[in-house]
Amino acid sequence: MNAVFLLLPIAVALGGLFAGLFLVAARQGQFDDLDDPPERILHD
């Protein structure tokens, strides 16, 4: 039972960290328009 009290806050903190990093990357445009530039070469 003591392991739950140790691991649960660590898991919640890591989940929050990754969610925060995802939001920062999404706001900076890291996930914008991934497929269009290679297809533009084919349509030219």
CHARMM internal coordinates of N, CA and C (Angstrom, degrees):
IC EDIT
DIST 1 N 1 CA 1.4505
DIST 1 CA 1 C 1.5310
ANGL 1 N 1 CA 1 C 111.08
DIST 1 C 2 N 1.3222
ANGL 1 CA 1 C 2 N 116.44
DIHE 1 N 1 CA 1 C 2 N -30.58
DIST 2 N 2 CA 1.4582
ANGL 1 C 2 N 2 CA 119.40
DIHE 1 CA 1 C 2 N 2 CA 179.01
DIST 2 CA 2 C 1.5197
ANGL 2 N 2 CA 2 C 111.63
DIHE 1 C 2 N 2 CA 2 C -66.15
DIST 2 C 3 N 1.3292
ANGL 2 CA 2 C 3 N 116.42
DIHE 2 N 2 CA 2 C 3 N -29.98
DIST 3 N 3 CA 1.4600
ANGL 2 C 3 N 3 CA 119.81
DIHE 2 CA 2 C 3 N 3 CA 179.27
DIST 3 CA 3 C 1.5232
ANGL 3 N 3 CA 3 C 110.96
DIHE 2 C 3 N 3 CA 3 C -65.94
DIST 3 C 4 N 1.3241
ANGL 3 CA 3 C 4 N 117.85
DIHE 3 N 3 CA 3 C 4 N -33.54
DIST 4 N 4 CA 1.4654
ANGL 3 C 4 N 4 CA 121.39
DIHE 3 CA 3 C 4 N 4 CA 178.89
DIST 4 CA 4 C 1.5194
ANGL 4 N 4 CA 4 C 110.03
DIHE 3 C 4 N 4 CA 4 C -63.55
DIST 4 C 5 N 1.3175
ANGL 4 CA 4 C 5 N 116.55
DIHE 4 N 4 CA 4 C 5 N -42.08
DIST 5 N 5 CA 1.4593
ANGL 4 C 5 N 5 CA 120.52
DIHE 4 CA 4 C 5 N 5 CA -179.49
DIST 5 CA 5 C 1.5194
ANGL 5 N 5 CA 5 C 111.77
DIHE 4 C 5 N 5 CA 5 C -68.31
DIST 5 C 6 N 1.3035
ANGL 5 CA 5 C 6 N 118.02
DIHE 5 N 5 CA 5 C 6 N -21.80
DIST 6 N 6 CA 1.4628
ANGL 5 C 6 N 6 CA 121.55
DIHE 5 CA 5 C 6 N 6 CA 177.21
DIST 6 CA 6 C 1.5260
ANGL 6 N 6 CA 6 C 111.10
DIHE 5 C 6 N 6 CA 6 C -89.46
DIST 6 C 7 N 1.3278
ANGL 6 CA 6 C 7 N 116.82
DIHE 6 N 6 CA 6 C 7 N -45.61
DIST 7 N 7 CA 1.4554
ANGL 6 C 7 N 7 CA 120.57
DIHE 6 CA 6 C 7 N 7 CA -172.82
DIST 7 CA 7 C 1.5271
ANGL 7 N 7 CA 7 C 113.59
DIHE 6 C 7 N 7 CA 7 C -79.18
DIST 7 C 8 N 1.3186
ANGL 7 CA 7 C 8 N 118.38
DIHE 7 N 7 CA 7 C 8 N -31.37
DIST 8 N 8 CA 1.4593
ANGL 7 C 8 N 8 CA 120.43
DIHE 7 CA 7 C 8 N 8 CA -178.68
DIST 8 CA 8 C 1.5316
ANGL 8 N 8 CA 8 C 112.56
DIHE 7 C 8 N 8 CA 8 C -63.02
DIST 8 C 9 N 1.3171
ANGL 8 CA 8 C 9 N 120.68
DIHE 8 N 8 CA 8 C 9 N -48.20
DIST 9 N 9 CA 1.4743
ANGL 8 C 9 N 9 CA 119.14
DIHE 8 CA 8 C 9 N 9 CA 177.02
DIST 9 CA 9 C 1.5303
ANGL 9 N 9 CA 9 C 112.56
DIHE 8 C 9 N 9 CA 9 C -64.07
DIST 9 C 10 N 1.3350
ANGL 9 CA 9 C 10 N 117.09
DIHE 9 N 9 CA 9 C 10 N -33.67
DIST 10 N 10 CA 1.4602
ANGL 9 C 10 N 10 CA 119.44
DIHE 9 CA 9 C 10 N 10 CA 177.73
DIST 10 CA 10 C 1.5255
ANGL 10 N 10 CA 10 C 110.10
DIHE 9 C 10 N 10 CA 10 C -65.82
DIST 10 C 11 N 1.3265
ANGL 10 CA 10 C 11 N 117.31
DIHE 10 N 10 CA 10 C 11 N -43.09
DIST 11 N 11 CA 1.4639
ANGL 10 C 11 N 11 CA 121.48
DIHE 10 CA 10 C 11 N 11 CA 179.34
DIST 11 CA 11 C 1.5267
ANGL 11 N 11 CA 11 C 111.19
DIHE 10 C 11 N 11 CA 11 C -64.55
DIST 11 C 12 N 1.3222
ANGL 11 CA 11 C 12 N 117.21
DIHE 11 N 11 CA 11 C 12 N -41.93
DIST 12 N 12 CA 1.4622
ANGL 11 C 12 N 12 CA 120.73
DIHE 11 CA 11 C 12 N 12 CA 178.72
DIST 12 CA 12 C 1.5307
ANGL 12 N 12 CA 12 C 110.12
DIHE 11 C 12 N 12 CA 12 C -65.63
DIST 12 C 13 N 1.3173
ANGL 12 CA 12 C 13 N 117.38
DIHE 12 N 12 CA 12 C 13 N -40.91
DIST 13 N 13 CA 1.4637
ANGL 12 C 13 N 13 CA 120.59
DIHE 12 CA 12 C 13 N 13 CA 179.17
DIST 13 CA 13 C 1.5239
ANGL 13 N 13 CA 13 C 111.31
DIHE 12 C 13 N 13 CA 13 C -65.04
DIST 13 C 14 N 1.3251
ANGL 13 CA 13 C 14 N 117.56
DIHE 13 N 13 CA 13 C 14 N -42.98
DIST 14 N 14 CA 1.4632
ANGL 13 C 14 N 14 CA 120.34
DIHE 13 CA 13 C 14 N 14 CA 178.31
DIST 14 CA 14 C 1.5269
ANGL 14 N 14 CA 14 C 111.25
DIHE 13 C 14 N 14 CA 14 C -65.64
DIST 14 C 15 N 1.3197
ANGL 14 CA 14 C 15 N 117.00
DIHE 14 N 14 CA 14 C 15 N -40.27
DIST 15 N 15 CA 1.4595
ANGL 14 C 15 N 15 CA 120.25
DIHE 14 CA 14 C 15 N 15 CA 176.89
DIST 15 CA 15 C 1.5227
ANGL 15 N 15 CA 15 C 111.61
DIHE 14 C 15 N 15 CA 15 C -62.01
DIST 15 C 16 N 1.3033
ANGL 15 CA 15 C 16 N 116.81
DIHE 15 N 15 CA 15 C 16 N -42.54
DIST 16 N 16 CA 1.4662
ANGL 15 C 16 N 16 CA 120.78
DIHE 15 CA 15 C 16 N 16 CA 177.21
DIST 16 CA 16 C 1.5177
ANGL 16 N 16 CA 16 C 112.14
DIHE 15 C 16 N 16 CA 16 C -65.69
DIST 16 C 17 N 1.3201
ANGL 16 CA 16 C 17 N 116.42
DIHE 16 N 16 CA 16 C 17 N -38.58
DIST 17 N 17 CA 1.4634
ANGL 16 C 17 N 17 CA 120.47
DIHE 16 CA 16 C 17 N 17 CA 178.11
DIST 17 CA 17 C 1.5227
ANGL 17 N 17 CA 17 C 111.08
DIHE 16 C 17 N 17 CA 17 C -63.14
DIST 17 C 18 N 1.3378
ANGL 17 CA 17 C 18 N 116.90
DIHE 17 N 17 CA 17 C 18 N -46.88
DIST 18 N 18 CA 1.4567
ANGL 17 C 18 N 18 CA 120.16
DIHE 17 CA 17 C 18 N 18 CA -179.78
DIST 18 CA 18 C 1.5222
ANGL 18 N 18 CA 18 C 111.85
DIHE 17 C 18 N 18 CA 18 C -67.48
DIST 18 C 19 N 1.3214
ANGL 18 CA 18 C 19 N 117.34
DIHE 18 N 18 CA 18 C 19 N -36.90
DIST 19 N 19 CA 1.4622
ANGL 18 C 19 N 19 CA 119.94
DIHE 18 CA 18 C 19 N 19 CA 176.58
DIST 19 CA 19 C 1.5287
ANGL 19 N 19 CA 19 C 110.43
DIHE 18 C 19 N 19 CA 19 C -64.71
DIST 19 C 20 N 1.3180
ANGL 19 CA 19 C 20 N 116.81
DIHE 19 N 19 CA 19 C 20 N -41.10
DIST 20 N 20 CA 1.4677
ANGL 19 C 20 N 20 CA 120.66
DIHE 19 CA 19 C 20 N 20 CA 177.28
DIST 20 CA 20 C 1.5177
ANGL 20 N 20 CA 20 C 112.05
DIHE 19 C 20 N 20 CA 20 C -64.37
DIST 20 C 21 N 1.3208
ANGL 20 CA 20 C 21 N 116.99
DIHE 20 N 20 CA 20 C 21 N -41.99
DIST 21 N 21 CA 1.4619
ANGL 20 C 21 N 21 CA 119.87
DIHE 20 CA 20 C 21 N 21 CA 177.97
DIST 21 CA 21 C 1.5241
ANGL 21 N 21 CA 21 C 111.52
DIHE 20 C 21 N 21 CA 21 C -65.56
DIST 21 C 22 N 1.3258
ANGL 21 CA 21 C 22 N 117.00
DIHE 21 N 21 CA 21 C 22 N -37.15
DIST 22 N 22 CA 1.4581
ANGL 21 C 22 N 22 CA 120.27
DIHE 21 CA 21 C 22 N 22 CA 176.42
DIST 22 CA 22 C 1.5175
ANGL 22 N 22 CA 22 C 111.06
DIHE 21 C 22 N 22 CA 22 C -63.24
DIST 22 C 23 N 1.3352
ANGL 22 CA 22 C 23 N 117.20
DIHE 22 N 22 CA 22 C 23 N -44.31
DIST 23 N 23 CA 1.4631
ANGL 22 C 23 N 23 CA 120.32
DIHE 22 CA 22 C 23 N 23 CA 179.94
DIST 23 CA 23 C 1.5217
ANGL 23 N 23 CA 23 C 111.41
DIHE 22 C 23 N 23 CA 23 C -63.93
DIST 23 C 24 N 1.3182
ANGL 23 CA 23 C 24 N 117.72
DIHE 23 N 23 CA 23 C 24 N -39.71
DIST 24 N 24 CA 1.4613
ANGL 23 C 24 N 24 CA 120.85
DIHE 23 CA 23 C 24 N 24 CA 178.07
DIST 24 CA 24 C 1.5253
ANGL 24 N 24 CA 24 C 109.91
DIHE 23 C 24 N 24 CA 24 C -63.38
DIST 24 C 25 N 1.3305
ANGL 24 CA 24 C 25 N 117.27
DIHE 24 N 24 CA 24 C 25 N -44.81
DIST 25 N 25 CA 1.4589
ANGL 24 C 25 N 25 CA 120.64
DIHE 24 CA 24 C 25 N 25 CA 179.79
DIST 25 CA 25 C 1.5262
ANGL 25 N 25 CA 25 C 111.02
DIHE 24 C 25 N 25 CA 25 C -64.98
DIST 25 C 26 N 1.3269
ANGL 25 CA 25 C 26 N 117.73
DIHE 25 N 25 CA 25 C 26 N -38.76
DIST 26 N 26 CA 1.4631
ANGL 25 C 26 N 26 CA 120.61
DIHE 25 CA 25 C 26 N 26 CA 179.53
DIST 26 CA 26 C 1.5238
ANGL 26 N 26 CA 26 C 111.10
DIHE 25 C 26 N 26 CA 26 C -67.13
DIST 26 C 27 N 1.3132
ANGL 26 CA 26 C 27 N 117.62
DIHE 26 N 26 CA 26 C 27 N -37.89
DIST 27 N 27 CA 1.4715
ANGL 26 C 27 N 27 CA 120.46
DIHE 26 CA 26 C 27 N 27 CA 179.45
DIST 27 CA 27 C 1.5200
ANGL 27 N 27 CA 27 C 111.85
DIHE 26 C 27 N 27 CA 27 C -70.68
DIST 27 C 28 N 1.3226
ANGL 27 CA 27 C 28 N 117.55
DIHE 27 N 27 CA 27 C 28 N -28.09
DIST 28 N 28 CA 1.4595
ANGL 27 C 28 N 28 CA 120.89
DIHE 27 CA 27 C 28 N 28 CA 179.62
DIST 28 CA 28 C 1.5235
ANGL 28 N 28 CA 28 C 112.50
DIHE 27 C 28 N 28 CA 28 C -85.34
DIST 28 C 29 N 1.3335
ANGL 28 CA 28 C 29 N 117.81
DIHE 28 N 28 CA 28 C 29 N -0.79
DIST 29 N 29 CA 1.4457
ANGL 28 C 29 N 29 CA 121.19
DIHE 28 CA 28 C 29 N 29 CA 175.10
DIST 29 CA 29 C 1.5120
ANGL 29 N 29 CA 29 C 114.82
DIHE 28 C 29 N 29 CA 29 C 84.86
DIST 29 C 30 N 1.3084
ANGL 29 CA 29 C 30 N 118.40
DIHE 29 N 29 CA 29 C 30 N 23.13
DIST 30 N 30 CA 1.4607
ANGL 29 C 30 N 30 CA 121.08
DIHE 29 CA 29 C 30 N 30 CA -179.16
DIST 30 CA 30 C 1.5239
ANGL 30 N 30 CA 30 C 112.61
DIHE 29 C 30 N 30 CA 30 C -67.57
DIST 30 C 31 N 1.3255
ANGL 30 CA 30 C 31 N 117.56
DIHE 30 N 30 CA 30 C 31 N -21.88
DIST 31 N 31 CA 1.4588
ANGL 30 C 31 N 31 CA 120.85
DIHE 30 CA 30 C 31 N 31 CA -174.99
DIST 31 CA 31 C 1.5242
ANGL 31 N 31 CA 31 C 112.13
DIHE 30 C 31 N 31 CA 31 C -109.69
DIST 31 C 32 N 1.3174
ANGL 31 CA 31 C 32 N 117.93
DIHE 31 N 31 CA 31 C 32 N 13.56
DIST 32 N 32 CA 1.4571
ANGL 31 C 32 N 32 CA 121.26
DIHE 31 CA 31 C 32 N 32 CA -177.24
DIST 32 CA 32 C 1.5185
ANGL 32 N 32 CA 32 C 111.18
DIHE 31 C 32 N 32 CA 32 C -85.45
DIST 32 C 33 N 1.3087
ANGL 32 CA 32 C 33 N 116.29
DIHE 32 N 32 CA 32 C 33 N 132.79
DIST 33 N 33 CA 1.4614
ANGL 32 C 33 N 33 CA 124.08
DIHE 32 CA 32 C 33 N 33 CA 166.78
DIST 33 CA 33 C 1.5259
ANGL 33 N 33 CA 33 C 113.14
DIHE 32 C 33 N 33 CA 33 C 53.24
DIST 33 C 34 N 1.3199
ANGL 33 CA 33 C 34 N 116.82
DIHE 33 N 33 CA 33 C 34 N 60.26
DIST 34 N 34 CA 1.4580
ANGL 33 C 34 N 34 CA 120.13
DIHE 33 CA 33 C 34 N 34 CA -177.87
DIST 34 CA 34 C 1.5244
ANGL 34 N 34 CA 34 C 112.78
DIHE 33 C 34 N 34 CA 34 C -82.25
DIST 34 C 35 N 1.3284
ANGL 34 CA 34 C 35 N 118.45
DIHE 34 N 34 CA 34 C 35 N -27.01
DIST 35 N 35 CA 1.4574
ANGL 34 C 35 N 35 CA 120.68
DIHE 34 CA 34 C 35 N 35 CA -173.31
DIST 35 CA 35 C 1.5211
ANGL 35 N 35 CA 35 C 113.66
DIHE 34 C 35 N 35 CA 35 C -100.72
DIST 35 C 36 N 1.3002
ANGL 35 CA 35 C 36 N 118.83
DIHE 35 N 35 CA 35 C 36 N -20.72
DIST 36 N 36 CA 1.4522
ANGL 35 C 36 N 36 CA 120.78
DIHE 35 CA 35 C 36 N 36 CA -171.70
DIST 36 CA 36 C 1.5384
ANGL 36 N 36 CA 36 C 114.38
DIHE 35 C 36 N 36 CA 36 C -70.77
DIST 36 C 37 N 1.3273
ANGL 36 CA 36 C 37 N 121.82
DIHE 36 N 36 CA 36 C 37 N -43.78
DIST 37 N 37 CA 1.4596
ANGL 36 C 37 N 37 CA 119.49
DIHE 36 CA 36 C 37 N 37 CA -177.89
DIST 37 CA 37 C 1.5352
ANGL 37 N 37 CA 37 C 114.58
DIHE 36 C 37 N 37 CA 37 C -59.23
DIST 37 C 38 N 1.3221
ANGL 37 CA 37 C 38 N 121.61
DIHE 37 N 37 CA 37 C 38 N -41.54
DIST 38 N 38 CA 1.4633
ANGL 37 C 38 N 38 CA 118.69
DIHE 37 CA 37 C 38 N 38 CA 176.37
DIST 38 CA 38 C 1.5300
ANGL 38 N 38 CA 38 C 112.67
DIHE 37 C 38 N 38 CA 38 C -66.47
DIST 38 C 39 N 1.3299
ANGL 38 CA 38 C 39 N 117.32
DIHE 38 N 38 CA 38 C 39 N -32.33
DIST 39 N 39 CA 1.4592
ANGL 38 C 39 N 39 CA 119.86
DIHE 38 CA 38 C 39 N 39 CA 179.82
DIST 39 CA 39 C 1.5318
ANGL 39 N 39 CA 39 C 111.55
DIHE 38 C 39 N 39 CA 39 C -73.45
DIST 39 C 40 N 1.3326
ANGL 39 CA 39 C 40 N 117.49
DIHE 39 N 39 CA 39 C 40 N -28.76
DIST 40 N 40 CA 1.4594
ANGL 39 C 40 N 40 CA 120.46
DIHE 39 CA 39 C 40 N 40 CA 179.07
DIST 40 CA 40 C 1.5302
ANGL 40 N 40 CA 40 C 111.73
DIHE 39 C 40 N 40 CA 40 C -62.88
DIST 40 C 41 N 1.3099
ANGL 40 CA 40 C 41 N 117.24
DIHE 40 N 40 CA 40 C 41 N -33.01
DIST 41 N 41 CA 1.4668
ANGL 40 C 41 N 41 CA 120.95
DIHE 40 CA 40 C 41 N 41 CA 177.65
DIST 41 CA 41 C 1.5142
ANGL 41 N 41 CA 41 C 109.97
DIHE 40 C 41 N 41 CA 41 C -63.19
DIST 41 C 42 N 1.3317
ANGL 41 CA 41 C 42 N 116.73
DIHE 41 N 41 CA 41 C 42 N -40.43
DIST 42 N 42 CA 1.4479
ANGL 41 C 42 N 42 CA 120.88
DIHE 41 CA 41 C 42 N 42 CA -178.37
DIST 42 CA 42 C 1.5157
ANGL 42 N 42 CA 42 C 112.68
DIHE 41 C 42 N 42 CA 42 C -70.43
DIST 42 C 43 N 1.3248
ANGL 42 CA 42 C 43 N 118.06
DIHE 42 N 42 CA 42 C 43 N -29.95
DIST 43 N 43 CA 1.4709
ANGL 42 C 43 N 43 CA 121.83
DIHE 42 CA 42 C 43 N 43 CA -176.40
DIST 43 CA 43 C 1.5250
ANGL 43 N 43 CA 43 C 111.82
DIHE 42 C 43 N 43 CA 43 C -84.69
DIST 43 C 44 N 1.3109
ANGL 43 CA 43 C 44 N 119.02
DIHE 43 N 43 CA 43 C 44 N -14.86
DIST 44 N 44 CA 1.4622
ANGL 43 C 44 N 44 CA 121.17
DIHE 43 CA 43 C 44 N 44 CA 179.85
DIST 44 CA 44 C 1.4972
ANGL 44 N 44 CA 44 C 112.81
DIHE 43 C 44 N 44 CA 44 C -74.54
END
COOR INIT
IC SEED 1 N 1 CA 1 C
IC BUILD
